[in-house]
Amino acid sequence: MSTANAEYVSSVKATAGWALYAGEGRSLLRLAMPIALIALVNMGMSVTDTVMVSALFGADALAAVAVGSDLYSILFYLCAGTLGGIAPFYAAAVARADAAERARLERIGWMLVVVLAAVAMPLIWLAPMWLAWFGLDAALLAQGEGYTRSMALMLVPMLGVALYRTLLTAAEKPKVFLKVTLAMLPLNAAANYILMLGLGPIPAFGPTGAGLSSLLVALASFIALLVIARRAPSVAATQASFDWRGLLAVLRVGLPIGVITATETGIFLGATLVAATLGAAEVAAHTLTLRMAGIAYAGSAALLQAAMVRIARADAMEDRHLARIVFISSLALAAMFGLAVCLLLVFGAAPLAHAFFDAGAVGLAAAQTATGLLVLLGLIQFGGYPGLTAAGLLRGRKDTRAPMVYMLAGYWGVGAPLGLYLCGMQGLGATGLWIGLVAGTFVNKGLVIARLLRSFR
């Protein structure tokens, strides 16, 4: 072969190679975008609840329902993360077109829903009693009791919703779940207003109405998904016996994911509790940064799930070349998005902070603090996007225990102690807390990426 022909063949192969990576990148984005939108819509419902309770009943009522809401969130994320252990198994079954295996995994999923609900629901229902043992204000707990118990009841349909979301994501059909979630947003706002203030024969439930509204939305979402599942070609009709070994295999993968999710939620909740003891400007700055963190996290969490599903499918087909393409494409996308979000936050920090707060003394102080916090949040996203995507690739290969240890070591072994030291001992306030979060993120994500690179070698 002549030199010219050799160069031409090399050029064609390189072009084909780039086309494969670009195609995989598009597949990842098609899967990730609906997942991110679902997270943002769910966040919108949470913000709607917060704004309406605060506007209609004041700060005391908001504080009362926040106790039940935060407890529910931690336990729900723990349970939903555990259910997420089904995803790599289910994605592999879909890739192999194995209907019997999909049916078996669905049955395992429903058994997990029953077990998790039986454990977590009583903890939330009885929270006004046992939280008082930890010194929480008894009057505050009593005021929020109705809301907390509504959230306990809501856990059952929400775990069913979480299972459907996991199965649909693993089957690369998250748009179905997105449509259902979007339909619930106006229902949530309308039900909040009616149940909190009353309408005609419906009595006014006050702040408890927000919890009843959430319960109603959860039931409506679950029923809608159940109807859709019944109309779709059913894999559950295939004969498949339930086995405890399968349950334990899913739990070995899922429990660490649940701990990771709850731990990550817990570290930011802990930072909020500490920030609440600081001045008004510090609390306001922290609150704005936390809201922006939630928006940024929707994208990185979506890439995590997309990478997990795609690598699980590649491994199920025993296609090492495709696995390499997924590995490189997902990390490249994560690096690009992480850098883009970081730059947006760094250069947009000051304009956003000053636009959000008023020109009063407290507002100006909050804006100044928030500017620095948003820059720190940008650094978190710079490391967080690739780190979470790496965790997703490991989850797709059912490697979850080591990332759990890295999460605990990074956030609670490094981030929390450093943040508390800088906040209290060095007088840096909320800035010190967020420096600790940055350090914890880089330790955690650095260890995860290092493990991923060793795995692929």
C-alpha atoms as one frame of an Amber mdcrd trajectory, in Angstrom:
protein
   0.000   0.000   0.000   1.347   3.402  -0.969   2.027   6.091   1.602  -0.898
   8.155   0.270  -3.282   5.206   0.529  -2.078   4.395   4.043  -2.662   7.966
   5.139  -6.144   7.899   3.583  -7.092   4.665   5.374  -5.764   6.075   8.660
  -7.806   9.241   8.137 -10.985   7.239   7.455 -10.473   5.140  10.576  -9.878
   8.240  12.693 -13.038   9.863  11.295 -15.054   6.716  11.987 -13.632   6.607
  15.500 -14.664  10.180  16.240 -18.123   9.427  14.811 -18.497   6.554  17.286
 -17.556   8.769  20.226 -19.870  11.542  19.013 -22.711   9.069  18.581 -22.222
   7.727  22.085 -22.133  11.297  23.399 -25.510  11.942  21.766 -26.911   8.739
  23.305 -25.706   9.833  26.738 -27.273  13.272  26.339 -30.600  11.835  25.101
 -30.737   9.754  28.252 -29.407  12.393  30.653 -31.507  15.394  29.599 -34.931
  14.000  30.629 -33.425  12.772  33.904 -32.082  16.261  34.655 -35.446  17.845
  33.795 -37.212  15.431  36.156 -34.911  16.531  38.979 -35.547  20.206  38.203
 -39.341  19.706  38.145 -39.194  17.874  41.482 -37.144  20.766  42.834 -39.796
  23.149  41.534 -42.470  21.324  43.531 -40.331  21.489  46.672 -39.758  25.227
  46.201 -43.507  25.713  45.598 -44.285  24.024  48.929 -41.712  26.153  50.759
 -42.874  29.444  49.261 -46.575  28.758  49.818 -46.224  27.616  53.431 -44.005
  30.595  54.257 -46.236  33.126  52.485 -49.520  31.828  53.915 -48.532  30.840
  57.456 -45.179  32.460  58.258 -41.706  31.400  59.302 -42.833  29.375  62.359
 -45.002  27.132  60.202 -42.183  26.742  57.698 -39.795  25.676  60.452 -42.369
  23.183  61.745 -42.823  21.428  58.397 -39.103  21.601  57.600 -38.333  19.055
  60.335 -40.593  16.432  58.783 -39.521  17.352  55.258 -35.801  17.001  55.974
 -36.230  13.696  57.817 -38.367  12.345  54.984 -35.798  13.462  52.409 -32.919
  11.646  54.079 -34.855   8.390  54.516 -36.374   8.572  51.043 -32.974   9.105
  49.412 -31.599   6.173  51.390 -34.452   3.938  50.218 -34.525   5.213  46.623
 -30.757   4.790  46.361 -31.104   1.203  47.564 -33.729   0.580  44.889 -31.237
   2.017  42.408 -29.173  -1.120  42.882 -31.546  -2.817  40.441 -30.543  -0.481
  37.592 -27.308  -2.146  36.349 -28.927  -5.604  36.493 -32.045  -4.382  34.676
 -30.071  -2.482  32.022 -28.116  -5.664  31.304 -31.351  -7.667  31.017 -32.764
  -5.101  28.568 -29.569  -5.247  26.482 -29.865  -9.046  26.291 -33.645  -8.880
  25.593 -34.111 -11.257  28.545 -37.796 -10.920  29.493 -37.629 -13.546  32.242
 -34.735 -11.744  33.949 -36.560  -8.399  33.715 -39.621  -9.987  35.333 -37.500
 -11.463  38.123 -35.883  -8.093  38.792 -39.253  -6.344  38.881 -40.445  -8.781
  41.520 -37.288  -8.187  43.528 -37.936  -4.460  43.197 -41.454  -4.722  44.588
 -40.244  -6.868  47.466 -37.638  -4.193  48.236 -40.355  -1.517  48.169 -42.345
  -3.455  50.781 -39.320  -4.076  53.020 -38.019  -0.496  52.830 -41.458   1.017
  53.445 -41.993  -1.265  56.454 -38.738  -0.015  58.003 -38.758   3.682  57.073
 -42.458   4.588  57.306 -42.745   4.023  61.100 -39.577   6.082  61.663 -41.186
   9.082  59.951 -44.644   8.525  61.498 -43.212   8.409  65.021 -40.678  11.205
  64.408 -42.503  13.794  66.587 -42.015  11.396  69.506 -38.408  10.254  69.080
 -37.008  13.558  67.787 -38.056  15.151  71.070 -35.511  12.901  72.807 -32.778
  14.757  70.911 -33.828  18.106  72.328 -35.939  19.485  69.472 -38.620  21.972
  70.454 -41.715  19.969  71.479 -44.082  22.749  70.374 -42.425  22.856  66.947
 -42.708  19.092  66.572 -46.374  19.167  67.608 -47.134  21.922  65.093 -45.618
  19.886  62.284 -47.015  16.504  63.387 -49.795  16.383  60.765 -47.388  17.287
  57.976 -44.809  14.722  59.133 -47.378  11.915  59.218 -48.611  12.872  55.760
 -45.024  12.496  54.570 -44.833   9.077  56.234 -47.869   7.915  54.239 -46.417
   9.469  51.088 -43.295   7.321  51.363 -45.178   4.203  50.214 -46.366   5.450
  46.779 -43.143   7.420  46.324 -41.068   4.239  46.646 -43.271   2.710  43.951
 -42.626   5.797  41.820 -38.889   5.495  42.515 -38.918   1.865  41.371 -40.671
   2.768  38.111 -38.210   5.617  37.581 -35.282   3.236  38.063 -36.688   0.659
  35.639 -37.582   3.257  32.995 -34.128   4.847  33.240 -32.422   1.457  32.987
 -34.545   0.722  29.890 -33.508   4.142  28.494 -37.103   5.434  28.549 -36.972
   8.324  31.058 -39.214  10.537  28.878 -42.240   8.535  30.045 -41.477   9.457
  33.639 -40.765  13.073  32.672 -44.230  13.465  31.145 -45.887  12.157  34.310
 -43.754  14.432  36.518 -44.538  17.522  34.426 -48.270  16.794  34.714 -47.972
  16.754  38.509 -46.457  20.261  38.837 -49.719  22.258  38.431 -51.598  19.637
  40.468 -49.159  20.155  43.321 -49.661  23.952  43.400 -53.466  23.727  43.136
 -53.745  21.013  45.790 -51.474  23.013  48.112 -53.754  26.051  47.930 -57.010
  24.107  48.331 -55.887  21.827  51.156 -54.066  24.534  53.124 -56.828  27.166
  52.911 -59.899  25.014  52.234 -62.463  25.257  49.460 -66.205  24.581  49.749
 -66.725  21.331  51.676 -62.945  20.747  51.896 -61.704  22.018  55.281 -58.553
  24.092  55.737 -55.713  21.895  56.985 -53.163  24.698  57.363 -49.500  23.702
  56.906 -50.554  20.033  57.093 -52.283  20.631  53.761 -48.881  20.840  52.078
 -48.143  17.301  53.251 -51.565  16.049  52.160 -51.009  17.704  48.774 -47.664
  15.899  48.398 -49.382  12.622  49.311 -52.067  13.255  46.675 -49.452  14.034
  44.000 -47.445  10.915  44.907 -50.558   8.731  44.618 -51.507  10.333  41.292
 -47.964   9.794  39.938 -47.929   6.180  41.063 -51.354   5.429  39.560 -50.394
   7.092  36.265 -47.190   5.031  36.031 -49.107   1.882  36.980 -51.623   2.477
  34.183 -48.807   3.128  31.678 -47.034  -0.046  32.776 -50.222  -2.095  32.354
 -50.782  -0.758  28.829 -47.190  -1.437  27.768 -46.083  -4.951  26.776 -45.749
  -6.585  30.160 -42.612  -8.377  31.234 -44.217  -9.157  34.586 -46.484 -11.680
  32.874 -43.466 -13.853  32.124 -43.072 -16.632  34.641 -40.180 -15.852  36.960
 -39.695 -17.112  40.485 -38.546 -14.812  43.234 -35.223 -15.738  44.815 -33.495
 -14.447  47.925 -30.077 -14.683  46.301 -31.208 -12.173  43.706 -32.509  -9.870
  46.440 -29.207 -10.031  48.299 -27.280  -9.364  45.089 -29.339  -6.222  44.479
 -28.928  -5.144  48.103 -25.142  -5.552  47.906 -25.135  -3.023  45.074 -28.037
  -0.857  46.245 -27.387  -0.326  49.952 -24.058   1.465  49.359 -25.805   3.668
  46.769 -28.469   4.496  49.365 -25.822   5.351  51.947 -23.963   7.523  49.405
 -27.134   9.423  48.479 -28.221   9.933  52.092 -24.683  10.925  53.113 -24.434
  13.528  50.380 -27.826  14.928  51.349 -26.862  14.821  55.017 -23.646  16.815
  54.615 -25.486  19.709  52.965 -28.304  19.492  55.524 -25.678  19.584  58.267
 -24.100  22.672  56.695 -27.539  24.309  56.653 -28.068  23.573  60.353 -24.691
  25.137  61.203 -25.333  28.112  58.901 -28.648  28.692  60.699 -26.676  29.634
  63.832 -24.829  32.416  61.985 -26.063  35.919  61.156 -28.885  36.736  58.747
 -26.501  37.677  55.930 -24.577  34.398  56.244 -27.785  32.343  56.264 -29.135
  34.186  53.222 -25.888  33.717  51.280 -25.765  30.024  52.150 -29.411  29.562
  51.115 -28.860  31.121  47.682 -25.758  28.991  47.105 -27.589  25.843  48.176
 -30.416  26.547  45.699 -27.883  26.992  42.893 -26.140  23.791  43.999 -29.417
  21.902  43.569 -29.790  23.182  40.012 -26.188  22.322  39.111 -26.464  18.878
  40.736 -29.391  17.928  38.474 -27.039  17.806  35.492 -24.227  15.863  37.137
 -26.634  13.338  38.687 -28.259  12.820  35.282 -24.875  12.097  33.674 -24.144
   9.640  36.491 -27.292   7.651  35.707 -26.788   7.826  31.948 -23.199   6.571
  32.241 -24.305   3.781  34.583 -26.949   2.501  32.159 -24.766   2.741  29.048
 -21.774   0.930  30.587 -24.039  -1.795  32.025 -25.473  -2.394  28.531 -22.000
  -2.509  26.962 -20.781  -5.020  29.538 -23.924  -7.137  29.122 -23.180  -7.399
  25.388 -19.534  -8.220  26.232 -18.433  -5.447  23.893 -15.141  -4.154  25.272
 -14.742  -1.645  22.450 -18.173  -0.126  23.163 -17.344  -0.040  26.878 -14.210
   1.961  26.108 -16.234   4.370  23.968 -18.778   4.837  26.794 -15.947   5.355
  29.284 -14.206   8.055  27.258 -17.356   9.757  25.959 -19.041  10.046  29.354
 -15.945  11.409  31.106 -15.306  13.866  28.261 -18.892  15.133  28.468 -18.644
  15.408  32.246 -15.388  17.358  32.045 -16.869  19.787  29.503 -20.066  20.351
  31.475 -18.163  20.632  34.755 -15.871  23.289  33.296 -18.805  25.165  31.706
 -20.847  25.224  34.924 -17.762  26.236  36.905 -17.066  29.178  34.588 -20.722
  30.264  34.651 -20.724  30.308  38.433 -17.334  31.998  38.775 -18.032  34.806
  36.319 -21.710  35.084  37.181 -21.274  34.988  40.958 -21.191  38.739  41.626
 -24.006  39.729  39.198 -26.258  36.931  40.461 -25.627  37.677  44.133 -26.252
  41.419  43.792 -29.370  40.813  41.663 -30.783  38.399  44.245 -30.371  40.585
  47.353 -31.570  44.119  48.061 -29.350  47.164  48.611 -29.809  47.251  52.390
 -26.984  46.608  54.817 -27.888  42.946  55.305 -28.494  42.470  51.576 -25.122
  43.941  50.616 -23.346  41.789  53.203 -25.204  38.709  51.958 -24.299  39.516
  48.346 -20.636  39.866  49.209 -20.580  36.541  51.047 -22.650  34.803  48.379
 -20.229  35.909  45.660 -17.441  33.959  47.319 -19.693  30.972  48.047 -20.826
  30.743  44.423 -17.187  30.674  43.285 -16.583  27.796  45.712 -19.688  26.079
  44.334 -18.160  26.420  40.867 -15.068  24.565  42.063 -17.297  21.823  43.470
 -18.960  21.408  40.072 -15.583  21.335  38.301 -14.630  18.236  40.284 -18.157
  16.968  40.879 -19.245  16.385  37.280 -16.359  14.043  36.361 -16.428  12.473
  39.831 -20.134  11.638  39.741 -19.867  10.316  36.183 -16.993   8.093  37.303
 -19.205   6.847  40.144 -21.922   6.078  37.583 -19.512   4.030  35.483 -18.505
   2.080  38.581 -22.174   1.537  39.516 -22.825   0.157  36.053 -20.201  -2.464
  36.885 -21.820  -3.052  40.301 -18.873  -1.499  42.144 -20.505   0.586  44.907
 -18.955  -0.288  48.254 -15.608   1.444  47.693 -17.282   4.667  46.441 -19.398
   4.592  49.607 -16.245   4.492  51.733 -14.751   7.323  49.661 -17.887   9.416
  50.194 -17.761   8.938  53.962 -14.021   9.630  54.051 -14.207  12.699  51.823
 -17.242  14.475  53.243 -17.343  13.325  56.859 -13.659  12.531  57.375 -12.259
  15.662  55.685 -14.991  18.091  54.613 -17.077  18.292  57.795 -14.187  18.650
  60.301 -12.386  21.194  58.097 -15.580  23.174  57.489 -16.449  23.313  61.180
 -12.896  24.333  62.071 -12.801  27.151  59.521 -16.326  28.263  60.359 -15.988
  28.322  64.142 -12.327  28.391  65.110 -11.152  30.624  62.266 -14.277  32.779
  62.124 -14.902  32.297  58.405 -18.602  31.560  58.860 -20.459  30.100  55.875
 -17.348  30.548  53.713 -15.482  28.132  55.970 -18.283  25.588  55.659 -18.135
  25.722  51.864 -14.333  25.476  51.791 -14.797  22.240  53.738 -17.351  21.051
  51.162 -14.890  21.825  48.338 -12.139  19.853  50.073 -14.465  16.933  50.789
 -15.634  16.881  47.174 -12.124  16.761  45.729 -10.991  14.020  48.118 -14.090
  11.933  47.436 -14.213  12.417  43.666 -10.453  12.057  43.283 -10.545   8.639
  44.958 -13.525   7.564  42.818 -11.806   8.604  39.565  -8.604   6.837  40.614
 -10.551   3.625  41.270 -12.309   3.931  37.911  -9.017   4.307  36.049  -7.640
   1.218  37.804 -10.827  -0.677  36.926 -10.599   0.101  33.213  -6.922  -0.756
  33.031
